């Protein structure tokens, strides 16, 4: 969601209590801005988690850059949508590890010397040296 990220994890400990945590990084702003964002997230959780939260799960709200400027009603609708999505049965497709990415660019790490301007190891082979055998 544009204003926050919601993470939900079932505890599987038999306790039906809904727990919630909040975090806002320093990238969002200074302490005043971060505390204001946390107050908004606490109000959202107080309004929606008792009715739409997942029993026996931990909920973590992570504040994003646009959350401080967003309308409270929009944040409420987004959290309701995120909680509904989190309550759906897991399809298993999004938790798979990613396939390793293949890098085809000209970045560092291209060999023992690294960089794009490395010298070839065998200069005779790369300069088109001819073979000493005659064609038969």
Secondary structure as GFF3:
##gff-version 3
##sequence-region A 1 136
A	DSSP	beta_strand	4	10	.	.	.	ID=ss1
A	DSSP	beta_strand	19	23	.	.	.	ID=ss2
A	DSSP	alpha_helix	31	52	.	.	.	ID=ss3
A	DSSP	beta_strand	57	63	.	.	.	ID=ss4
A	DSSP	three_ten_helix	65	67	.	.	.	ID=ss5
A	DSSP	alpha_helix	72	87	.	.	.	ID=ss6
A	DSSP	alpha_helix	123	126	.	.	.	ID=ss7
###
